[in-house]
Amino acid sequence: LERGQDRYKIYCSPCHGMTGTGDGPVQKVGGLNVPRYNQDYMRQYEAGHIYGVISNGSASGLMMGYKHQLPVEDRWAIVAYVRALQHSEAALANKEKQ
């Protein structure tokens, strides 16, 4: 997770923000519609789907692929870190509902 967090900070947080809420500096300046990782549909994605988006970019073309910048192990580490972000956000949301 530590490696995933480190790579996430470098490659993902500029758009997705530090906690995956889609509020990174690029989003704020460019006004892009960046997905939030804590949305239900995103939590339903298989790990392989997330890995594919990291590798090849998003279907919308908004996000570029990182297969040439990130080795396979780092892409999987980011997937694990994104899952950790999703779990922590879900736990916070459930706590707030109680």
Backbone as ProteinMPNN parsed JSONL, in Angstrom:
{"seq_chain_A": "LERGQDRYKIYCSPCHGMTGTGDGPVQKVGGLNVPRYNQDYMRQYEAGHIYGVISNGSASGLMMGYKHQLPVEDRWAIVAYVRALQHSEAALANKEKQ", "coords_chain_A": {"N_chain_A": [[0.82, -1.209, 0.0], [1.99, 1.181, 0.679], [3.75, 1.76, -1.451], [1.856, 1.985, -3.484], [0.426, 4.208, -2.564], [2.413, 6.16, -2.729], [2.939, 6.217, -5.547], [0.375, 6.879, -6.384], [0.085, 9.483, -5.344], [1.844, 10.847, -7.022], [0.994, 10.307, -9.721], [-1.848, 10.205, -9.827], [-3.204, 11.884, -7.981], [-3.079, 14.621, -8.895], [-5.362, 14.994, -10.508], [-7.438, 13.397, -9.355], [-7.325, 14.005, -6.67], [-6.112, 13.876, -3.246], [-7.539, 12.062, -1.712], [-9.142, 10.724, -3.447], [-11.473, 11.991, -4.184], [-11.923, 13.45, -6.428], [-11.032, 16.053, -6.528], [-8.598, 17.266, -7.248], [-5.792, 19.491, -8.012], [-5.609, 19.904, -10.838], [-8.205, 19.366, -11.668], [-9.553, 21.394, -10.31], [-8.546, 23.749, -11.501], [-8.926, 23.285, -14.251], [-11.584, 22.606, -14.371], [-12.573, 20.066, -14.89], [-14.611, 17.129, -15.144], [-14.006, 14.997, -12.96], [-14.042, 11.662, -11.935], [-15.221, 10.438, -8.754], [-13.802, 8.217, -6.479], [-15.318, 7.024, -4.505], [-17.881, 6.524, -5.32], [-20.744, 4.451, -5.745], [-20.895, 2.875, -8.133], [-18.237, 2.834, -8.905], [-17.033, 1.423, -6.844], [-17.928, -1.075, -7.424], [-16.461, -1.961, -9.542], [-14.275, -4.401, -10.912], [-10.987, -5.306, -9.814], [-9.271, -5.701, -11.953], [-10.43, -4.123, -13.923], [-9.972, -1.523, -12.993], [-7.192, -1.567, -13.052], [-6.88, -1.78, -15.82], [-7.849, 0.721, -16.689], [-5.961, 2.409, -15.507], [-3.759, 1.542, -16.929], [-4.456, 1.847, -19.706], [-5.982, 4.122, -19.996], [-9.017, 6.115, -19.697], [-12.328, 5.259, -20.86], [-13.65, 7.469, -21.812], [-11.623, 9.031, -22.697], [-10.653, 11.116, -21.282], [-8.788, 10.576, -19.296], [-5.433, 9.706, -19.616], [-3.525, 6.756, -20.477], [-1.182, 4.955, -18.417], [0.638, 2.962, -18.959], [3.124, 3.082, -20.136], [4.606, 4.638, -18.457], [4.455, 3.589, -15.905], [5.515, 0.683, -14.223], [4.197, -2.699, -14.253], [3.892, -3.721, -11.6], [3.696, -1.384, -10.085], [1.313, -0.308, -11.065], [-0.539, -2.192, -10.153], [-0.13, -1.796, -7.446], [-1.183, 0.756, -7.143], [-3.859, 0.19, -7.711], [-4.482, -1.346, -5.431], [-4.184, 0.646, -3.495], [-6.176, 2.483, -4.274], [-8.418, 0.909, -3.763], [-8.174, 0.773, -0.973], [-8.647, 3.461, -0.368], [-11.317, 3.606, -1.217], [-12.554, 1.836, 0.587], [-12.079, 3.139, 3.021], [-13.48, 5.534, 2.651], [-16.075, 4.515, 2.355], [-16.45, 3.427, 4.876], [-16.416, 5.755, 6.435], [-18.695, 7.028, 5.434], [-20.691, 5.205, 6.204], [-20.455, 5.417, 8.956], [-21.264, 8.042, 9.372], [-23.954, 7.813, 8.752], [-24.984, 6.476, 10.906]], "CA_chain_A": [[0.0, 0.0, 0.0], [2.86, 2.357, 0.734], [4.194, 2.042, -2.824], [0.683, 2.459, -4.198], [0.154, 5.575, -2.117], [3.463, 7.007, -3.291], [2.682, 6.357, -6.981], [-0.904, 7.583, -6.497], [0.341, 10.908, -5.118], [2.529, 11.408, -8.187], [0.299, 10.154, -10.999], [-3.313, 10.251, -9.771], [-3.765, 12.963, -7.164], [-3.303, 15.908, -9.557], [-6.749, 15.07, -10.984], [-8.381, 12.73, -8.464], [-7.192, 14.489, -5.304], [-5.377, 12.996, -2.333], [-8.41, 11.028, -1.15], [-9.966, 10.136, -4.498], [-12.766, 12.666, -4.268], [-12.022, 14.186, -7.689], [-10.821, 17.476, -6.283], [-7.192, 17.612, -7.405], [-5.538, 20.826, -8.569], [-5.933, 19.96, -12.268], [-9.669, 19.448, -11.749], [-9.981, 22.713, -9.837], [-8.173, 24.763, -12.48], [-9.495, 22.986, -15.557], [-13.016, 22.365, -14.29], [-12.895, 18.763, -15.458], [-15.513, 16.266, -14.376], [-13.178, 13.864, -12.555], [-14.822, 10.747, -11.092], [-14.897, 10.192, -7.338], [-13.636, 6.777, -6.264], [-16.247, 6.485, -3.514], [-19.206, 6.316, -5.894], [-21.109, 3.03, -5.715], [-20.541, 2.163, -9.362], [-16.783, 2.652, -8.923], [-16.69, 0.358, -5.892], [-18.326, -2.343, -8.032], [-15.496, -2.359, -10.571], [-13.271, -5.417, -10.611], [-9.631, -4.762, -9.741], [-8.725, -5.717, -13.31], [-10.956, -2.972, -14.665], [-9.219, -0.345, -12.523], [-5.859, -1.738, -13.618], [-6.976, -1.476, -17.244], [-7.974, 2.169, -16.852], [-4.65, 2.975, -15.203], [-2.85, 1.164, -18.016], [-4.856, 2.257, -21.053], [-6.752, 5.355, -19.973], [-10.463, 5.976, -19.528], [-13.121, 5.107, -22.089], [-14.006, 8.811, -22.285], [-10.442, 9.689, -23.235], [-10.236, 12.189, -20.385], [-7.577, 10.135, -18.612], [-4.496, 8.958, -20.454], [-2.991, 5.537, -19.894], [0.148, 5.07, -17.823], [1.387, 1.712, -19.11], [4.502, 3.365, -20.532], [5.275, 5.342, -17.372], [4.412, 2.814, -14.661], [5.635, -0.765, -14.367], [3.034, -3.501, -13.869], [3.786, -3.804, -10.14], [3.223, -0.094, -9.571], [-0.105, -0.157, -11.416], [-1.302, -3.013, -9.202], [-0.03, -1.134, -6.138], [-2.164, 1.852, -7.171], [-5.177, -0.448, -7.59], [-4.659, -1.679, -4.008], [-4.362, 1.887, -2.753], [-7.513, 3.0, -4.608], [-9.355, 0.08, -2.988], [-8.088, 1.228, 0.422], [-9.374, 4.737, -0.319], [-12.746, 3.312, -1.322], [-13.009, 1.233, 1.844], [-12.082, 4.146, 4.088], [-14.595, 6.446, 2.37], [-17.318, 3.797, 2.649], [-16.559, 3.328, 6.332], [-16.797, 7.067, 6.931], [-20.08, 7.26, 5.044], [-21.538, 4.38, 7.074], [-20.388, 5.982, 10.317], [-22.08, 9.25, 9.376], [-25.361, 7.414, 8.692], [-25.405, 5.918, 12.196]], "C_chain_A": [[0.857, 1.263, 0.0], [3.346, 2.754, -0.666], [3.024, 2.575, -3.658], [0.336, 3.893, -3.835], [1.162, 6.548, -2.726], [3.22, 7.265, -4.781], [1.384, 7.124, -7.227], [-0.69, 9.093, -6.349], [0.941, 11.567, -6.359], [1.625, 11.43, -9.421], [-1.205, 10.416, -10.953], [-3.87, 11.475, -9.054], [-3.899, 14.302, -7.878], [-4.73, 16.079, -10.088], [-7.732, 14.555, -9.934], [-8.315, 13.207, -7.024], [-6.536, 13.453, -4.41], [-6.235, 11.87, -1.775], [-9.354, 10.423, -2.178], [-11.325, 10.778, -4.661], [-12.903, 13.545, -5.516], [-11.754, 15.665, -7.57], [-9.349, 17.89, -6.357], [-7.006, 18.967, -8.05], [-5.848, 20.945, -10.06], [-7.437, 20.1, -12.458], [-10.132, 20.85, -11.365], [-9.703, 23.798, -10.863], [-8.893, 24.541, -13.815], [-10.993, 22.761, -15.56], [-13.455, 21.048, -14.894], [-13.833, 17.985, -14.553], [-14.769, 14.972, -14.043], [-13.989, 12.954, -11.63], [-14.286, 10.654, -9.664], [-14.831, 8.686, -7.138], [-14.676, 6.186, -5.327], [-17.677, 6.348, -4.033], [-19.494, 4.814, -5.956], [-20.669, 2.289, -6.966], [-19.035, 1.923, -9.451], [-16.353, 1.537, -7.974], [-17.029, -1.015, -6.452], [-17.333, -2.834, -9.088], [-14.573, -3.446, -10.051], [-11.902, -4.735, -10.587], [-8.997, -4.696, -11.131], [-9.208, -4.564, -14.166], [-10.18, -1.711, -14.29], [-7.803, -0.384, -13.096], [-5.858, -1.371, -15.1], [-7.084, 0.015, -17.516], [-6.642, 2.85, -16.555], [-3.698, 2.719, -16.379], [-3.172, 1.851, -19.333], [-5.614, 3.572, -21.129], [-8.241, 5.074, -19.879], [-11.154, 5.856, -20.873], [-13.484, 6.467, -22.677], [-12.837, 9.515, -22.946], [-9.939, 10.82, -22.36], [-8.932, 11.843, -19.672], [-6.705, 9.352, -19.592], [-4.04, 7.696, -19.743], [-1.562, 5.733, -19.41], [0.982, 3.808, -17.995], [2.833, 1.95, -19.523], [5.284, 4.077, -19.433], [5.411, 4.492, -16.105], [4.596, 1.328, -14.928], [4.386, -1.47, -13.829], [2.831, -3.5, -12.357], [3.26, -2.504, -9.533], [1.753, 0.136, -9.895], [-0.973, -0.978, -10.474], [-1.245, -2.402, -7.804], [-1.015, 0.031, -6.053], [-3.574, 1.294, -7.046], [-5.449, -0.763, -6.116], [-4.894, -0.422, -3.185], [-5.732, 2.513, -3.031], [-8.572, 2.211, -3.841], [-9.349, 0.494, -1.514], [-8.811, 2.561, 0.593], [-10.879, 4.499, -0.35], [-13.289, 2.74, -0.021], [-13.066, 2.265, 2.963], [-13.217, 5.142, 3.886], [-15.935, 5.79, 2.696], [-17.52, 3.683, 4.152], [-16.971, 4.66, 6.94], [-18.257, 7.371, 6.626], [-21.039, 6.459, 5.924], [-21.574, 4.911, 8.482], [-21.276, 7.221, 10.42], [-23.574, 8.927, 9.358], [-25.878, 6.945, 10.044], [-25.753, 6.987, 13.2]], "O_chain_A": [[0.496, 2.277, -0.598], [3.352, 3.933, -1.019], [3.191, 3.509, -4.443], [-0.008, 4.695, -4.703], [0.795, 7.631, -3.182], [3.289, 8.409, -5.228], [1.297, 7.922, -8.16], [-1.219, 9.881, -7.133], [0.594, 12.696, -6.705], [1.507, 12.458, -10.087], [-1.78, 10.818, -11.965], [-4.884, 12.037, -9.467], [-4.775, 15.081, -7.502], [-5.247, 17.195, -10.113], [-8.742, 15.201, -9.656], [-9.176, 12.842, -6.224], [-6.42, 12.286, -4.783], [-5.705, 10.823, -1.402], [-10.271, 9.685, -1.816], [-12.236, 10.169, -5.221], [-13.872, 14.292, -5.652], [-12.194, 16.45, -8.409], [-8.91, 18.765, -5.612], [-7.958, 19.537, -8.582], [-6.309, 21.997, -10.502], [-7.892, 20.864, -13.309], [-11.002, 21.423, -12.021], [-10.538, 24.677, -11.074], [-9.4, 25.482, -14.426], [-11.615, 22.728, -16.622], [-14.587, 20.924, -15.36], [-13.837, 18.173, -13.336], [-14.889, 13.976, -14.757], [-14.561, 13.425, -10.648], [-13.088, 10.773, -9.408], [-15.72, 7.961, -7.586], [-14.901, 4.976, -5.343], [-18.591, 6.08, -3.253], [-18.591, 4.01, -6.191], [-20.126, 1.189, -6.873], [-18.602, 0.917, -10.013], [-15.418, 0.793, -8.268], [-16.475, -2.018, -6.001], [-17.37, -4.001, -9.48], [-14.144, -3.416, -8.898], [-11.687, -3.722, -11.252], [-8.276, -3.75, -11.447], [-8.482, -4.081, -15.034], [-9.783, -0.933, -15.156], [-7.281, 0.629, -13.563], [-4.928, -0.72, -15.577], [-6.483, 0.521, -18.463], [-6.24, 3.767, -17.272], [-2.926, 3.598, -16.762], [-2.281, 2.375, -20.001], [-5.861, 4.08, -22.223], [-8.671, 3.924, -19.972], [-10.631, 6.297, -21.897], [-13.611, 6.608, -23.893], [-13.028, 10.487, -23.676], [-8.908, 11.423, -22.659], [-8.077, 12.705, -19.47], [-7.177, 8.459, -20.296], [-4.164, 7.593, -18.523], [-0.827, 6.572, -19.93], [1.941, 3.601, -17.251], [3.687, 1.097, -19.281], [6.514, 4.111, -19.481], [6.356, 4.654, -15.333], [3.902, 0.766, -15.775], [3.623, -0.9, -13.049], [1.712, -3.3, -11.885], [2.475, -2.525, -8.585], [1.024, 0.712, -9.088], [-2.029, -0.516, -10.042], [-2.219, -2.486, -7.056], [-1.614, 0.263, -5.003], [-4.403, 1.871, -6.342], [-6.534, -0.473, -5.612], [-5.719, -0.426, -2.271], [-6.375, 3.018, -2.112], [-9.524, 2.796, -3.324], [-10.404, 0.557, -0.882], [-9.508, 2.768, 1.587], [-11.626, 5.12, 0.405], [-14.371, 3.123, 0.421], [-14.0, 2.262, 3.765], [-13.852, 5.554, 4.857], [-16.826, 6.433, 3.25], [-18.639, 3.827, 4.643], [-17.786, 4.694, 7.862], [-18.972, 7.911, 7.47], [-22.077, 6.971, 6.342], [-22.613, 4.861, 9.14], [-21.956, 7.426, 11.425], [-24.375, 9.691, 9.895], [-27.08, 7.008, 10.303], [-26.124, 6.674, 14.332]]}, "name": "protein", "num_of_chains": 1, "seq": "LERGQDRYKIYCSPCHGMTGTGDGPVQKVGGLNVPRYNQDYMRQYEAGHIYGVISNGSASGLMMGYKHQLPVEDRWAIVAYVRALQHSEAALANKEKQ"}
